[in-house]
């Protein structure tokens, strides 16, 4: 693994600024890579010029802890003390006011530091958490024996229980800082009931993207940076920020979405139409969803992929059988449409997701390998003709992993990493690969994947 950066680093500093924004990364992240896109957008905003910008980095990886070895990754209470030390006696001690912006597990570190240190809380003017498992994670239970940091994130563990009780006692009625918990509408790692559920409605927001891409807005999209600026500069805790329709989807307000949008469905933009289709599907009206998209001309493999992907994400988090079955139905329909349209990229996208669900959901390895074999054939034909998109080697890697061909899978994954793909794309691919390794019960394979992907931020 590459040598890590200093534990605290200034990325934007003005002469005599009395206030600072501190970015805190999550599990397996680091201070520069996690915030590469968002910190630049924040630093470029004139309305946030009075705030210096710093990042904090700490040791965290998927490598198992070894009890009694000093180099093992610290638990979250120690990391919270580390943050408090920077604030009380280190580089951040000169600032009168601080803003904490944290991602994933980093949000737990920030919350723990605040509940443990009244003076720190008093100096904090705003706290914004992205994809933080504030309510804990069910999935952390199965692998928490590997890592103390994962054990601390377990939903039923003592760390989460103690943190929520302390937060309720100290800040539920009146906090010295404004607060916002943000969920990514496609987050496959932290469910909305954990990231935003523990907090009041006025402290919740939902933005586009998954667990990683919510921090890397596409192109010049100012949504997240504007959200942060509004909460910091305006200090308006009652404002409803982020995409309200995405927030309604995450809160399961499907009937309201249908009531509000269905009658005027022909006038919706494509994004809103797909979200309406998701709501219809969730209410058992899949045929209506398909018909609505068809009459608009939006019934294509890409729209079905968006519907299927959300259902797959929800199943990975909740393990509700109906979600996985609905996801597979949408992927199958999308595969059918992609095949009819002779769209190879969509064919292998839907095909590899069908193979993944056959393997992880149904546990039918024969069916999974059958679907994965078809995907590999499509990938190889595209490679021979210099076709396909940037996801081609990642898809081939996942398909070969499902086929049990580790050498071919690792070679394809290395090619994907070598393309210089965006960190969120590496992270998404790595997450699926780790899930497959876990289903195989192969800790050695998970370790090897971590080495290939460089412990990509989940």
C-alpha positions, 0 to 999 in steps of 0.5 A, a space after each residue: 500500500 502506498 505511503 499515506 499523507 500527513 495526518 492533517 494537511 491544509 489544502 486552502 489557507 487565507 491570511 488570518 482566517 479565523 474559521 476552518 472547514 475540516 474534511 474527515 474521510 471514511 473507512 479505507 479512504 484518505 484525506 486527499 483521495 476521498 475529497 479530491 473533487 468536492 474539496 476543490 469545489 468548496 475551495 473555489 467558492 467565493 462565499 466560502 473564502 473566509 474558511 480555510 480548508 483542512 483534511 484529516 487522514 488516519 490509518 484504515 484498511 481492509 487488512 485484518 487487525 492482529 490483536 496486540 500489534 501496535 500497527 493495527 488500525 485504531 478503533 473509532 474512540 481513538 480516532 475521535 481523540 485523534 481529531 480532538 487532539 488536532 483541534 485542542 493542541 494541534 494545527 487546528 487549535 488557532 481557529 475560533 470556529 470549525 465546520 466538520 464535513 465527514 464521509 461514511 465512518 468519518 462521520 462516526 468519528 466526528 460525532 464521537 469527538 463532539 459528544 466527548 468534548 463540550 469545548 470542541 462542540 462549542 467551537 463547531 459551527 456546522 456538521 455535515 455528514 455524507 453517507 455516515 452509518 449513524 444508525 449502524 450497519 447490519 452487514 458489519 456483523 458478518 465481518 466485524 471479527 476482522 476489524 475493530 473499526 467494522 465492529 464499531 459500525 455494527 448496528 447492534 454493537 455498543 459503540 453505535 448504541 452509546 453514540 446515539 444515546 449520548 447524541 440524543 442527550 447532548 444535542 437533540 434539544 439544542 446543539 451549538 452547531 447546525 447539522 445535516 445528514 446526507 444520503 446518496 440516492 444509490 448508496 449500496 453501503 449505508 442505507 438511508 435508515 442509518 445515514 439520515 434516519 436517526 435525525 429529524 426531517 429538517 436535518 436530512 437531505 438526499 443527493 444524487 450518487 452512490 456512497 462514493 459518487 455523492 462526493 464527486 458531482 458529475 461535471 460542473 454540477 453544483 448541487 453538493 457544494 451549494 448544499 454545503 455552502 448553504 448550510 455553512 454560510 446561511 446557518 439555516 437548519 430548517 432548510 430542505 436541501 438536496 433533491 426532494 424527489 430523491 428524498 421522498 424515494 429514500 423515505 419510501 413515500 411511494 404513494 405520495 410520489 404517484 399521487 403527485 406525478 402520475 397524472 402529469 407523467 408526460 410532462 416530466 423530465 427523464 429523471 423524474 419519470 424514472 423515479 415515478 417508475 420506481 415508485 410504481 414498481 415499489 407499489 406492485 404496479 410494474 406493468 404501469 411503470 413499463 407502460 408509462 415509460 413506453 408511452 413517453 418513449 423512455 422504456 429502454 435498458 438504461 431506465 430499467 437499469 436505474 430501477 433494477 439498480 435501486 432494488 438491488 441496492 435495497 436488497 443488499 441492505 435489507 435482504 428483502 426477497 421481493 426487492 431482489 426478485 423485482 431487481 432481477 425482473 427489471 434486469 431481465 427486461 433490460 437485457 431483453 431490450 438491450 439484445 433487441 437493440 443490439 446494444 452490447 454495453 447494456 447487454 453485458 451490464 444487465 447480464 453481469 447483474 443477473 449473474 451477480 444476483 443468481 450467485 448472491 441472492 439465489 445461490 444458484 452457482 450453475 445459473 450464475 456461471 451460465 449468465 457470466 459465461 455469456 457476459 464473458 463472450 460479449 466482452 471478448 467479442 468487443 475487445 477483439 473489435 476494440 469496442 465496449 466502454 470503460 466498464 468493459 474490463 471491470 465487467 469481465 473481471 466480475 464475470 470471470 470471478 463468478 465463473 471461478 477463474 480467479 487468474 482471468 478475473 484478477 487480470 481484468 481487474 488490473 487492466 481496469 485499475 490501469 485505465 486510471 478510472 475515477 475512484 468511485 468507479 474503482 470503489 463500486 467494482 471493488 465492492 461487488 468483487 468483495 461481496 463475491 469473495 465473501 460469498 465464496 468464504 475466501 478471505 485470501 481472495 478478499 485480501 488479494 482484491 484489496 491489493 489489486 484495488 489498493 483498498 479503494 474507498 467503499 
